[in-house]
Amino acid sequence: LPQGYGMSKVSAVYAKEPEVTPSVSPNKEIEAYVREVFGKDTEKAMKILSCENKHLNPKAINVNQGGSSRDYGIFQINDYWQGFNSTSVRFLKNYKVNVLIAKQIYDESGGSFKRWSCSKKVGVL
């Protein structure tokens, strides 16, 4: 998990879907969370999102060509490559969990978005 996001923080995130503060638009709240998690790499993350999920829809599902896999949530995390099953996929629709997983994949890829199909298209590897 990203530095500073221990199991207690993740457990709290898993506990329930995040509530959006009424005075803040859902997109602004999601953008703020992406900034909190990605820090200095926020600009890259937002470029990926502009291609993968420009509306920042936490419940977005994309069925990939041939129906072999699906991408879920804010960062369109792929179920096949990430080893998720139908039970665990529900967590991917929680935008906070999805962003944390995206950050972990990014970090494990050496600070790269190469695992996202849009990375080449928007010039962010």
Order of alpha helices (4+ residues) and beta strands (2+ residues): alpha-alpha-alpha-beta-beta-beta-alpha-alpha-alpha-alpha
